[in-house]
């Protein structure tokens, strides 16, 4: 699953480019020194990844509760089904307006924080802007958090989301350093790729849960057969 988290981040960075690209391009970097500029963008992205990891910690903790009562297989299948249902809810054209209304209040609060830290270009400000960026409502992040629940452990959930964030970093660094050129070329495809990613992750989790159940049945059958032979 950890490999999957990084790949999801890498592929979904096309979505990040469309949604967060303008924000990355507008960051108060204000320097001509390329190494200073790179370090500031790294700090921004590390702040974003820290927020994702914190959310992953909570998701893994929720999953741990299911594992503690022996529902790990049910958890994996349920998480997969829930992701697919979420995709159909969020990306159904009729429902998109409703989803936007639900997230508007969060957006406004986060943007108020952005306005405060956009006033200066210090390292601290760039890092905090990254932390705030991680709080912005995002369908891909929600989908990944649902799959992080299936890790069944708080630390694993945090690592899962950290790897997801690292997967998005190359594209976000690229748009920050190259400007709006890259975004305009890829923008038309970003909205189409998110539902596809979500469905793939959902199917992977369902198959993982079903395969675990099949493996358990084979093991039980083998044990019973061995006892009969003795």
Secondary structure in CASP SS format (residue, H / E / C, confidence):
PFRMAT SS
TARGET T0000
AUTHOR 0000-0000-0000
METHOD secondary structure of the structure
MODEL  1
X C 1.00
X H 1.00
X H 1.00
X H 1.00
X H 1.00
X H 1.00
X H 1.00
X H 1.00
X H 1.00
X H 1.00
X H 1.00
X H 1.00
X H 1.00
X H 1.00
X H 1.00
X H 1.00
X H 1.00
X H 1.00
X H 1.00
X H 1.00
X H 1.00
X H 1.00
X H 1.00
X H 1.00
X H 1.00
X C 1.00
X C 1.00
X C 1.00
X C 1.00
X C 1.00
X C 1.00
X C 1.00
X C 1.00
X H 1.00
X H 1.00
X H 1.00
X H 1.00
X H 1.00
X H 1.00
X H 1.00
X H 1.00
X H 1.00
X H 1.00
X H 1.00
X H 1.00
X H 1.00
X H 1.00
X H 1.00
X H 1.00
X H 1.00
X H 1.00
X H 1.00
X H 1.00
X H 1.00
X H 1.00
X H 1.00
X H 1.00
X H 1.00
X H 1.00
X H 1.00
X H 1.00
X H 1.00
X H 1.00
X H 1.00
X H 1.00
X H 1.00
X H 1.00
X H 1.00
X C 1.00
X C 1.00
X C 1.00
X H 1.00
X H 1.00
X H 1.00
X H 1.00
X H 1.00
X H 1.00
X H 1.00
X H 1.00
X H 1.00
X H 1.00
X H 1.00
X H 1.00
X H 1.00
X H 1.00
X H 1.00
X H 1.00
X H 1.00
X H 1.00
X H 1.00
X C 1.00
X C 1.00
X H 1.00
X H 1.00
X H 1.00
X H 1.00
X H 1.00
X H 1.00
X H 1.00
X H 1.00
X H 1.00
X H 1.00
X H 1.00
X H 1.00
X H 1.00
X H 1.00
X H 1.00
X H 1.00
X H 1.00
X H 1.00
X H 1.00
X H 1.00
X H 1.00
X H 1.00
X H 1.00
X H 1.00
X H 1.00
X C 1.00
X C 1.00
X C 1.00
X C 1.00
X C 1.00
X H 1.00
X H 1.00
X H 1.00
X H 1.00
X H 1.00
X H 1.00
X H 1.00
X H 1.00
X H 1.00
X H 1.00
X H 1.00
X C 1.00
X C 1.00
X C 1.00
X C 1.00
X C 1.00
X H 1.00
X H 1.00
X H 1.00
X H 1.00
X H 1.00
X H 1.00
X H 1.00
X H 1.00
X H 1.00
X H 1.00
X H 1.00
X C 1.00
X C 1.00
X C 1.00
X C 1.00
X H 1.00
X H 1.00
X H 1.00
X H 1.00
X H 1.00
X H 1.00
X H 1.00
X H 1.00
X H 1.00
X H 1.00
X H 1.00
X H 1.00
X H 1.00
X H 1.00
X H 1.00
X H 1.00
X H 1.00
X H 1.00
X H 1.00
X H 1.00
X H 1.00
X H 1.00
X H 1.00
X H 1.00
X H 1.00
X C 1.00
X C 1.00
X H 1.00
X H 1.00
X H 1.00
X H 1.00
X H 1.00
X H 1.00
X H 1.00
X H 1.00
X H 1.00
X H 1.00
X H 1.00
X H 1.00
X H 1.00
X H 1.00
X H 1.00
X H 1.00
X H 1.00
X H 1.00
X H 1.00
X H 1.00
X H 1.00
X H 1.00
X H 1.00
X H 1.00
X H 1.00
X H 1.00
X H 1.00
X H 1.00
X H 1.00
X H 1.00
X H 1.00
X H 1.00
X H 1.00
X H 1.00
X H 1.00
X H 1.00
X H 1.00
X H 1.00
X H 1.00
X H 1.00
X H 1.00
X H 1.00
X H 1.00
X H 1.00
X H 1.00
X H 1.00
X H 1.00
X H 1.00
X H 1.00
X C 1.00
END
